[in-house]
């Protein structure tokens, strides 16, 4: 599978790349299978006639930045993101260091299915070059951002706790914090062994260790990243979650207060970003279909200066168009230092919402599209968006229904002022669907 899909991707790049380059960048997270898969990927790319710049253990955003820095025609990140340790996968990038869109991804799959790729002759094989400098380069680029205030951070004398789930974040996040001027870094699970200390998705039920540590009052803020470091969760000084949805809200508020502009998040992200954007004169918010590539497309369309997803993914185009936990950390610490507040006090200043995430399992014979169409018709009197499933906006709440691409499931995301209200909204929608 690794050889097949890497070969298909290489054939796609050969045909579609618009830059005059024969280089593809490869980076990987610290998964136990990472070195094995990396050897397969690099060898396959060489066999397709490409030169490889192997940047080794590197985050997803670091690899994205390396693609443009190298003038490469593409990049592959070997990671299964927030999925458990037994999984691995290929994240495919174009020459801009951005993910392939839906149509491009389908073309890669078609090439893989049909075997429409040709290997190079022995005299045309590519070569692999090792470059282990990109962590330093990524950090340097973050520090150079005008809104990253290292003086304010150093003056604040922060103690910061980090949980990097024993992947590449354990290497680059402590380095970043020290470069930012953080006084003391408390490291949890920061050895990049690939033996994940807990289920790697950075959601509250998986973050009990750092929450317990923070409750002891030993740090000003806690940061948690997923294995490929494109998502950032924040733990408050009292051990409670800042909530992943609010990572983007807080960072966007800071950015907009200094450089007014537009914002974007996906349809399943908190309304708090829309509210905060509206508090800044001349700034407008837009929603995109779920998926980073869709958010980036909408950001470019609306010339947004900050955007992302409610899973802790911050996209700051001043650096690059990709979710980047390093940018999130640097901008959040700048905000925290300049505010003079505790993290919990910052959180209390934002519009308060709660999101419930539910699903309905259906039998395979059920026509999910017909159900979504019927729900849309039933709520025609409300504000309805159908660019990605069906989202119904009520005055003080919303519900978003999306069908799974892989299972007979409808996912239901609902948001209201309290979790009780959000769950009730989901139950009401479930009852409507049951009646259909």
C-alpha positions as CSV (number, residue, x, y, z in Angstrom):
1,X,0.0,0.0,0.0
2,X,2.7,2.5,0.9
3,X,4.6,1.8,-2.4
4,X,1.4,1.9,-4.4
5,X,0.1,5.2,-3.1
6,X,3.5,6.9,-3.0
7,X,4.0,5.8,-6.7
8,X,0.6,7.2,-7.6
9,X,1.3,10.5,-5.8
10,X,4.7,10.8,-7.6
11,X,3.0,10.2,-10.9
12,X,0.4,12.9,-10.1
13,X,3.1,15.4,-9.1
14,X,5.1,14.6,-12.2
15,X,2.1,15.5,-14.3
16,X,0.7,18.4,-12.4
17,X,3.4,20.3,-10.6
18,X,3.9,23.9,-11.8
19,X,7.4,24.5,-10.4
20,X,10.6,23.5,-12.1
21,X,11.8,21.0,-9.5
22,X,12.5,17.3,-9.1
23,X,12.5,17.4,-5.3
24,X,9.9,16.0,-2.8
25,X,10.2,16.7,0.9
26,X,9.5,13.8,3.4
27,X,9.0,14.2,7.2
28,X,7.5,11.9,9.8
29,X,6.2,11.9,13.3
30,X,7.7,9.6,15.9
31,X,5.3,6.6,15.4
32,X,6.8,3.2,16.0
33,X,6.3,2.3,12.3
34,X,7.5,5.7,11.1
35,X,11.1,4.8,10.2
36,X,9.9,1.7,8.3
37,X,7.3,3.6,6.3
38,X,9.8,6.5,5.7
39,X,12.3,4.0,4.2
40,X,9.5,2.7,1.9
41,X,8.4,6.2,0.9
42,X,11.9,7.6,0.2
43,X,12.9,4.5,-1.7
44,X,9.7,4.6,-3.8
45,X,10.2,8.3,-4.7
46,X,13.8,7.5,-5.7
47,X,12.5,4.7,-7.9
48,X,10.1,7.1,-9.6
49,X,13.1,9.4,-10.4
50,X,12.6,12.0,-7.7
51,X,15.2,13.4,-5.4
52,X,14.1,13.4,-1.8
53,X,14.9,15.8,1.0
54,X,14.3,13.8,4.1
55,X,13.9,16.1,7.1
56,X,13.4,13.2,9.6
57,X,11.4,13.7,12.7
58,X,9.3,16.8,11.9
59,X,5.9,18.1,12.5
60,X,3.3,18.5,9.8
61,X,3.7,22.3,9.7
62,X,7.5,22.0,9.7
63,X,7.3,19.8,6.6
64,X,4.8,22.2,4.9
65,X,7.3,25.1,5.4
66,X,10.2,22.9,4.2
67,X,8.4,22.3,0.9
68,X,8.4,26.0,-0.1
69,X,11.8,26.6,1.4
70,X,13.3,23.8,-0.7
71,X,11.4,25.0,-3.8
72,X,10.1,21.4,-4.0
73,X,7.3,20.1,-6.2
74,X,5.6,18.3,-3.3
75,X,5.9,16.8,0.1
76,X,4.8,13.8,2.1
77,X,4.2,13.8,5.9
78,X,4.2,10.3,7.4
79,X,1.7,10.5,10.2
80,X,-1.7,9.2,11.3
81,X,-2.3,12.5,13.0
82,X,-4.3,12.0,16.2
83,X,-5.1,8.4,15.6
84,X,-3.8,5.6,17.9
85,X,-0.3,4.1,17.7
86,X,-1.0,1.2,15.4
87,X,-2.0,3.5,12.5
88,X,0.2,5.3,10.0
89,X,-0.6,7.3,6.9
90,X,0.6,9.6,4.2
91,X,-0.4,13.3,4.2
92,X,0.2,14.6,0.6
93,X,1.3,18.1,-0.2
94,X,1.5,20.2,-3.4
95,X,4.3,22.6,-4.3
96,X,2.9,25.3,-2.0
97,X,3.2,23.0,1.0
98,X,-0.6,22.7,1.2
99,X,-2.8,19.6,1.1
100,X,-4.2,18.2,-2.1
101,X,-7.8,19.1,-2.6
102,X,-10.7,16.6,-3.1
103,X,-10.3,16.3,-6.9
104,X,-6.5,16.0,-6.7
105,X,-6.8,13.3,-4.0
106,X,-9.3,11.4,-6.1
107,X,-6.9,11.5,-9.1
108,X,-4.1,10.0,-6.9
109,X,-6.5,7.2,-5.8
110,X,-7.4,6.6,-9.5
111,X,-3.8,6.4,-10.5
112,X,-3.2,3.9,-7.6
113,X,-6.2,1.8,-8.6
114,X,-5.2,1.6,-12.3
115,X,-1.4,1.4,-11.8
116,X,-0.8,4.3,-14.2
117,X,2.7,5.0,-13.0
118,X,6.1,4.2,-14.5
119,X,9.3,3.6,-12.5
120,X,12.6,5.2,-13.6
121,X,15.4,3.3,-15.3
122,X,18.4,2.4,-13.2
123,X,20.3,5.4,-14.7
124,X,17.5,7.8,-13.8
125,X,17.0,6.9,-10.1
126,X,16.7,9.8,-7.6
127,X,18.7,10.3,-4.5
128,X,17.8,11.0,-0.9
129,X,19.4,13.9,1.0
130,X,19.2,14.3,4.8
131,X,18.4,17.8,6.2
132,X,17.9,18.0,10.0
133,X,17.8,21.8,10.2
134,X,14.1,22.5,9.7
135,X,13.0,22.5,13.4
136,X,15.4,25.4,13.9
137,X,14.2,27.1,10.7
138,X,10.5,26.8,11.7
139,X,11.2,28.2,15.1
140,X,13.2,31.1,13.6
141,X,10.3,31.9,11.3
142,X,7.8,31.9,14.1
143,X,10.0,34.2,16.2
144,X,10.2,36.6,13.3
145,X,6.5,37.2,13.2
146,X,5.7,40.8,14.2
147,X,2.9,39.8,16.6
148,X,5.1,37.3,18.5
149,X,6.4,39.4,21.4
150,X,9.4,37.6,22.9
151,X,10.2,40.5,25.2
152,X,6.8,40.5,26.8
153,X,6.9,36.7,27.2
154,X,10.3,36.8,28.8
155,X,9.3,39.6,31.1
156,X,6.2,37.6,32.2
157,X,8.5,34.8,33.6
158,X,6.1,32.0,32.6
159,X,6.3,28.4,33.7
160,X,4.7,26.3,31.0
161,X,3.8,22.6,31.1
162,X,3.8,20.5,27.8
163,X,2.4,17.2,27.0
164,X,3.6,16.0,23.6
165,X,2.4,12.4,23.7
166,X,5.9,11.1,23.1
167,X,6.0,12.3,19.5
168,X,7.8,15.1,17.6
169,X,6.1,17.8,19.6
170,X,8.3,16.7,22.5
171,X,11.3,17.9,20.5
172,X,10.2,21.1,18.9
173,X,7.7,22.6,21.4
174,X,10.2,22.8,24.3
175,X,12.8,24.3,21.9
176,X,10.2,26.9,20.8
177,X,9.2,27.8,24.4
178,X,12.8,28.3,25.4
179,X,13.5,30.4,22.3
180,X,10.4,32.5,23.2
181,X,11.8,33.4,26.6
182,X,9.7,31.1,28.8
183,X,11.3,30.9,32.2
184,X,10.7,27.2,32.9
185,X,9.3,24.3,30.9
186,X,7.8,21.2,32.6
187,X,7.9,18.3,30.1
188,X,5.4,15.5,30.2
189,X,5.7,12.7,27.6
190,X,8.3,14.7,25.6
191,X,10.6,11.9,24.6
192,X,10.0,11.2,20.9
193,X,9.8,7.4,21.3
194,X,6.5,6.9,19.5
195,X,5.2,4.9,22.5
196,X,2.2,7.2,23.1
197,X,1.6,7.7,26.8
198,X,-2.1,8.0,26.3
199,X,-4.6,8.0,23.4
200,X,-3.1,10.8,21.3
201,X,-6.1,12.9,20.4
202,X,-5.8,16.1,22.5
203,X,-9.3,16.0,24.1
204,X,-10.2,16.2,27.8
205,X,-10.6,12.5,28.5
206,X,-7.1,11.8,27.3
207,X,-5.4,14.7,29.2
208,X,-5.9,13.7,32.8
209,X,-2.1,13.7,33.6
210,X,-1.4,17.3,32.6
211,X,-4.8,18.4,34.2
212,X,-3.7,16.8,37.5
213,X,-0.3,18.5,37.3
214,X,-1.9,21.9,36.6
215,X,-4.2,21.6,39.5
216,X,-1.1,21.6,41.8
217,X,-0.5,25.2,40.8
218,X,2.9,24.6,39.3
219,X,2.5,26.3,36.0
220,X,0.8,29.3,34.4
221,X,-0.4,27.4,31.3
222,X,-0.3,23.9,29.8
223,X,0.0,23.1,26.1
224,X,-0.9,19.8,24.5
225,X,-0.2,18.8,20.9
226,X,-1.2,15.8,18.8
227,X,1.5,13.5,17.3
228,X,2.1,15.7,14.2
229,X,1.8,19.0,16.0
230,X,-0.9,20.7,13.9
231,X,-3.5,20.8,16.8
232,X,-3.1,22.8,20.0
233,X,-5.1,22.2,23.2
234,X,-4.6,24.5,26.2
235,X,-5.0,23.7,29.9
236,X,-5.7,26.5,32.3
237,X,-3.7,27.3,35.5
238,X,-6.5,25.6,37.6
239,X,-6.3,22.3,35.7
240,X,-9.5,22.9,33.7
241,X,-9.5,22.8,29.9
242,X,-9.5,26.1,28.0
243,X,-11.4,24.0,25.4
244,X,-9.9,23.2,22.0
245,X,-12.6,25.4,20.3
246,X,-11.2,28.5,22.1
247,X,-7.6,28.1,21.0
248,X,-8.5,29.7,17.7
249,X,-10.9,32.1,19.3
250,X,-8.2,33.5,21.6
251,X,-5.5,33.7,19.0
252,X,-7.8,35.3,16.5
253,X,-8.9,37.9,19.1
254,X,-5.2,38.8,19.7
255,X,-4.4,39.0,15.9
256,X,-7.5,41.1,15.1
257,X,-6.8,43.6,17.9
258,X,-3.5,44.4,16.2
259,X,-4.2,43.8,12.5
260,X,-7.9,44.0,11.6
261,X,-9.1,41.6,8.9
262,X,-11.3,38.6,8.1
263,X,-11.6,35.2,9.8
264,X,-12.6,31.7,8.7
265,X,-13.5,28.5,10.5
266,X,-15.4,25.4,9.5
267,X,-19.1,24.9,9.9
268,X,-18.6,22.6,12.9
269,X,-16.5,25.2,14.9
270,X,-17.8,27.4,17.7
271,X,-19.9,30.5,17.0
272,X,-17.5,32.3,19.4
273,X,-15.1,33.1,16.5
274,X,-17.9,34.8,14.6
275,X,-18.8,36.8,17.7
276,X,-15.3,37.8,18.5
277,X,-14.6,38.8,14.9
278,X,-17.7,41.0,15.0
279,X,-16.4,42.8,18.0
280,X,-13.5,44.2,15.9
281,X,-14.5,47.0,13.5
282,X,-14.3,46.2,9.9
283,X,-13.8,42.5,10.4
284,X,-16.0,39.8,9.0
285,X,-16.3,36.0,9.6
286,X,-17.0,33.3,7.0
287,X,-17.6,29.6,7.4
288,X,-16.1,26.8,5.2
289,X,-16.9,23.2,4.7
290,X,-15.1,20.9,7.2
291,X,-11.5,20.0,6.3
292,X,-8.3,22.1,6.4
293,X,-8.1,22.3,2.6
294,X,-11.6,23.8,2.5
295,X,-10.8,26.3,5.2
296,X,-7.6,27.4,3.4
297,X,-9.6,27.9,0.1
298,X,-12.2,30.1,1.9
299,X,-9.4,32.0,3.6
300,X,-7.8,32.8,0.3
301,X,-11.1,33.7,-1.2
302,X,-11.9,36.2,1.6
303,X,-8.3,37.4,2.2
304,X,-8.6,36.2,5.8
305,X,-5.7,37.0,8.1
306,X,-6.4,34.2,10.6
307,X,-8.5,31.0,10.5
308,X,-8.6,27.4,11.3
309,X,-10.7,24.7,12.8
310,X,-12.3,24.2,16.2
311,X,-10.1,21.2,17.0
312,X,-7.2,23.5,18.0
313,X,-6.0,24.1,14.5
314,X,-4.7,27.6,13.9
315,X,-3.9,28.8,10.4
316,X,-1.9,32.0,10.2
317,X,-1.1,32.9,6.6
318,X,1.6,35.4,7.6
319,X,3.7,32.3,8.1
320,X,2.0,29.7,5.9
321,X,-1.4,28.2,5.0
322,X,-1.5,25.2,7.4
323,X,-2.6,24.4,10.9
324,X,0.4,25.1,13.1
325,X,0.6,24.5,16.8
326,X,3.9,26.4,17.0
327,X,2.2,29.6,15.8
328,X,-0.7,29.0,18.2
329,X,1.7,28.7,21.2
330,X,3.7,31.8,20.2
331,X,0.6,34.0,19.6
332,X,-1.2,32.7,22.7
333,X,1.7,33.4,25.0
334,X,2.1,36.9,23.5
335,X,-1.6,37.5,24.2
336,X,-1.3,36.1,27.8
337,X,1.9,38.1,28.5
338,X,0.4,41.4,27.3
339,X,-3.0,40.9,29.0
340,X,-1.5,40.4,32.5
341,X,-4.3,38.0,33.2
342,X,-4.5,34.3,34.1
343,X,-5.6,31.9,31.4
344,X,-8.9,31.3,33.2
345,X,-9.6,35.1,33.2
346,X,-8.9,35.3,29.5
347,X,-11.3,32.4,28.9
348,X,-14.0,34.1,31.0
349,X,-13.8,37.2,28.7
350,X,-14.9,35.3,25.6
351,X,-18.5,34.4,24.6
352,X,-19.4,31.2,26.4
353,X,-20.7,28.2,24.4
354,X,-20.7,24.5,24.7
355,X,-20.5,22.0,21.8
356,X,-22.0,18.5,21.9
357,X,-20.8,15.8,19.5
358,X,-23.2,12.9,18.8
359,X,-23.9,10.5,16.0
360,X,-26.7,8.3,14.7
361,X,-25.9,4.9,13.4
362,X,-28.1,3.8,10.5
363,X,-28.5,0.6,8.5
364,X,-26.6,0.5,5.2
365,X,-29.8,0.6,3.2
366,X,-30.9,4.0,4.6
367,X,-30.6,6.9,2.1
368,X,-28.6,9.4,4.2
369,X,-28.8,12.1,1.5
370,X,-32.6,11.8,1.5
371,X,-32.7,12.2,5.2
372,X,-30.5,15.3,5.1
373,X,-32.7,16.8,2.4
374,X,-35.8,16.2,4.5
375,X,-34.2,17.8,7.5
376,X,-33.3,20.8,5.4
377,X,-36.9,21.1,4.1
378,X,-38.3,20.8,7.7
379,X,-36.2,23.7,8.9
380,X,-36.5,25.8,5.8
381,X,-37.7,28.7,7.9
382,X,-34.4,28.9,9.7
383,X,-31.0,29.9,8.4
384,X,-29.7,26.8,6.6
385,X,-26.3,26.1,5.1
386,X,-25.8,23.0,2.9
387,X,-22.2,23.3,1.5
388,X,-21.3,20.4,3.8
389,X,-24.2,18.4,5.1
390,X,-26.9,20.5,6.7
391,X,-26.3,23.2,9.3
392,X,-29.2,25.0,10.9
393,X,-28.5,28.2,12.6
394,X,-31.0,29.2,15.3
395,X,-30.8,32.6,17.1
396,X,-28.9,31.3,20.1
397,X,-27.7,27.9,18.9
398,X,-26.9,25.7,15.9
399,X,-26.8,22.1,14.8
400,X,-24.7,20.6,12.0
401,X,-25.5,17.2,10.4
402,X,-22.8,15.5,8.3
403,X,-22.8,12.0,6.8
404,X,-19.7,9.9,7.3
405,X,-17.7,9.0,4.2
406,X,-16.9,5.5,5.5
407,X,-19.8,4.4,7.7
408,X,-23.7,4.5,7.6
409,X,-23.5,7.3,10.2
410,X,-24.8,10.8,10.6
411,X,-22.6,13.0,12.8
412,X,-24.5,15.6,14.8
413,X,-22.6,18.7,16.2
414,X,-24.7,21.1,18.2
415,X,-23.8,24.3,20.1
416,X,-25.6,26.3,22.7
417,X,-25.0,28.4,25.8
418,X,-24.7,25.3,28.0
419,X,-23.9,21.6,27.4
420,X,-27.4,20.7,28.6
421,X,-29.0,22.9,25.9
422,X,-26.6,21.6,23.3
423,X,-27.4,17.9,24.1
424,X,-31.1,18.7,24.1
425,X,-30.8,20.2,20.7
426,X,-29.0,17.1,19.5
427,X,-31.8,14.9,21.0
428,X,-34.4,17.0,19.3
429,X,-32.7,16.5,15.9
430,X,-32.3,12.8,16.6
431,X,-36.1,12.6,17.2
432,X,-36.7,14.4,13.9
433,X,-34.5,12.0,12.0
434,X,-36.1,9.0,13.7
435,X,-39.5,10.2,12.5
436,X,-38.2,10.3,8.9
